[in-house]
């Protein structure tokens, strides 16, 4: 809190940790310990005198890093032996086409849900490889809700969903809706993976860019069931075939060594802090604080109905454009980083991934309440 804002009405504020408070949607906040340890490893990795940035991916130094990343992720997600974990390049966006390349034959059908810009990008790519049916869409209302009544052709090669819609702030809460469709499931979990307990084994394939809940940008995680591979008739480029990456333990070519190292540290942090079960509890408490603040306000307008609200990305607007600008300026001044909404929604988006401390959400909600009082 700047002294200037504080003297305006100091009684309103609780004692919070110092900013900046990083509410960015991704790349986003990482645990402080992870950044500290990584900074040491850039100078001297594990007392070798070498930097983590200069070690070979096939050396004895890197081997334990990727092994720990894989085993910790496997433990956190409680994966069965049929599921393999891959660290791949190209971001989640590459999975938009790598998935249909590997799973969808030219004449076969894939069912897709269209609940965000990201889902619609995945649909566009899938159409290059086979037949696509959009079984549910909320595009008619600018993706502001989740369409729950839909039918899926049982012959679908798979049904694709985005579990958390980063831009619009919706999240599928009850995934049994998908489990009941009795078709293989593929999920883009980029913005809520490891944030809540899910039966991950129910999915044939899960992908996620690492830069929100897993680690740093530059790598994405793919969890794939071996059973669903090798069924398409097309020839796959070597780097596009998941089976080659499984065979090579994600070392088919030079992987993003540093990004994988950050994943390993972040996953270790999560495991040492109670795993997904405890992260979920913390995420619920943070989101409740923010949504309660929105619901008890007369100036902030949450854009998503309660049942569909994301615990990861909360989106809201302020009706009066001038007041909105004023609040944005105040956020900047008070070191609230990354709060501006996506260009397609306007308003504000508050991202509260696993590493976001409660105190940062408290500092923001205190500021919101304070600002609202000045407008009364
Ligand atoms: N899917 C979702 C749900 C996302 O939020 C994003 C990026 N924020 C992407 C896909 C695209 O990820 P990338 O930039 O890693 O390709």
Boltz pocket constraint, residues with backbone or C-beta under 6 A from the ligand:
constraints:
  - pocket:
      binder: B
      contacts: [[A, 25], [A, 26], [A, 90], [A, 91], [A, 92], [A, 93], [A, 94], [A, 118], [A, 162], [A, 164], [A, 165], [A, 166], [A, 167], [A, 188], [A, 189], [A, 190], [A, 191], [A, 209], [A, 210], [A, 220]]
      max_distance: 6.0
